[in-house]
Amino acid sequence: MGLRPGKLKASVMERSVLRQLHKKEAASVEGREGPFCVHTVEGRTLAARRAVWGAAGKLIAAGGTPGRAALSILLPESAEEADLKKLAREIGAEASSFGLEIDSCTARVSSNVADLVLTLSCLDDGPDGQSQADAGSLSGGGCRTDEGQKDSAFLDLVVAGPVAQEGTALIAIEQRERLLTRYPAFFIDEAAEIYDSLAYKTWMEDKLKADPDFGQNPYAQCQYLGEGGVFAGLWELAAGAGVGLEVELSLIPIRQHTIEVCEFFDRNPYQLFSGGSLLIACQNGGRLVRTLESRGLEAAVIGHTNHGNDRIIRYGEGEIRYLEPPKADEYYLL
């Protein structure tokens, strides 16, 4: 059976990779309690930013703080040394912005790849790092608080940071000439710069981790939104916890640049690379949103989890659709 481009289906990943390795998706390093995350990107566009922010974002969502990393660079035969040097400088600068130290790096040229492939493995910073399992998770029937066992099926769903930033920037850069047939240059330039890491850095700050609605909240789960967009993130969160959910589409934070770019190519922005955004399940989502907004981060309560099996997306007046398992990211369908 052939494989689709991009991220593997969860069922294929479980059946053909994790089960063969006798591993779960979340990994840890022997002797370390903190999480360990791996992120791979393909192609030269925003490669350094996407690799570093993706690995750091996954680790931060898992309850850790980026500390050390290992880097793998796989280059096509057409690569030039000057390009490699520029790429390495970009990676170093992005890593420094997160306080991330790259301990080891391998780089090789291969006739088996047509474009750049970067893989960054990111390790939690020190023994004080707290994994998502320790901080609280929806799985396992709820998480303990001072009031006893809370019900994981009745939590608010909060999105921090506008969705589809990463995919919007990729499309604006790579499809600039086509977009210029409809939009002014300044608008496309703005779309190309839309991808930021404010959500990750806001969540990572120690002063926020002390807040009951942040990283050490015993009844919250934070999830990295990446390939497949917010729809994939919602499905993965609900499926992992064994809960249903109900979301109002109009409440999901999204920029006008994203809407315009996706309309031009007839693509669904909610199934587009969403690096730069986080999905949080917690009690008192309104309080969390106010705290995030006070730090300059756009956020919103978009819905809630429930006891049912259905994952429902509402479209205003009475119109609904049922969320489906993640599909190929819309970026791959251009």
C-alpha positions, 0 to 999 in steps of 0.5 A: 500500500502506498503512503501519502506525502507528509505526516503518516496516518496515526494508524500507519504510524502505530501499526508499521513503526511504533509497534515494530519498535515497541515504543509509544509516540512520546519518548524520553531519554534514559536517566532523564524525566523530561520529554524528548521531542523530534521534528523534521522539515523538508525544503529550504523555505523557512527551514531553520525557523521551522525545524527549531520552532517545531522541536521547541514547540513540541517540547514546550507543549509537552511541559518541558523547556528546550535545553539541548538538541541534536541536529541532522542535515541531509542535503541533495547533491545540488547543494553548495557549501555557501548555502550550507553555511548560511543555513547553519548560521540561521539554525544557530540564531533560531536556537539561541532565541530559545536558549537551545544549545545544539550539542551534536550535528551530522550533515551529509549529501545524498543522491537519495534526496531531492531537497533539504531535510532537517531533523532536530531532536530537542531535550528538556533542560535539566532535572526540573523539567516536567513532562506532560504526564506529570503536569496533567493529561486528559488521558486516564480519566482525568487529572487530580487537583486539590478538589479531587478527581476532575472530569477530563470530559468537561474542559474548555478548549483554548487556541493560543496564537492564530492558526495556520501561520506556518502554512501561510508563510510557506505559501506566500513565499513559494507562490508569490508570483501567482498571488501577485495576480490578485494581491498587492506586494505589501500584503504578500510580504506581510503574509510571508512574515506571519509565522511567529513563536510568541505562543511558545515563548509565552508558555515557556516563561517561568512566571507563567508556569507558576500561574494555575492556568499555565504549564503546571496546571494539574488539569490542563493539557497543552498540544503542539499544532503543526502538520494537518492544522488545528483540525488534526490537533483537535482530533489527536487530542480527543482521540488520545483522551477518549472524549468528544468535543464541540468547537465553534469554527468562527471562534478559532483565531485566524488572520485575514492573510491566511483566509485570503491566501487559502481562498486563492488556492481553494485550500482549507486553512484549518488543515494547514501547517499551524506551527506557532499555535498551541491547543490547550484543554483546561478549566476556566479557559476564559481566565487563561485567555485573559492572561495570554492576551495580557502578554500580547498573545491572541487567544480564544476559547473555541469550544469544550470537551464532552462525554460523547464520541462525536467531534463536532465543528459548528459553522454558525446557525445550526450548520455542523460537520463531524471532524474526521481523522487527520488528512494530508496537510493542505500545503501538499495539495497545492 
